[in-house]
Amino acid sequence: MYRLIIESLLGLHLEVDRLRVEPVFPTEWQTLDLHYRYRETFHHIHVRRVGNGNMVSRVVFDGIEQADHRVPLSDDRRDHHAEVEIGEKPIDG
């Protein structure tokens, strides 16, 4: 049940040392806060809806925008913060 919620509803997928976020939560939910522990380090992730869809449109990790829209994971025993925006798929232009 835990894995079903984490992977399906919240859309968290561990990819070696990165976390891919693909949430599929109800449109009524505007924000979601996660505290993800990777080995000895906590990653505080704030997910915010900015549109109608469930596509990740932006990821900012410790103040740096991530081009691959993934949350890098490190094990340095320091707290890290990520902002994930979801909505419509961004239009390349």
Helices and strands as residue ranges (DSSP letters): H 2-4, I 5-9, E 12-15, E 18-21, E 31-38, E 41-49, E 55-61, E 64-65, E 70-72, E 80-87
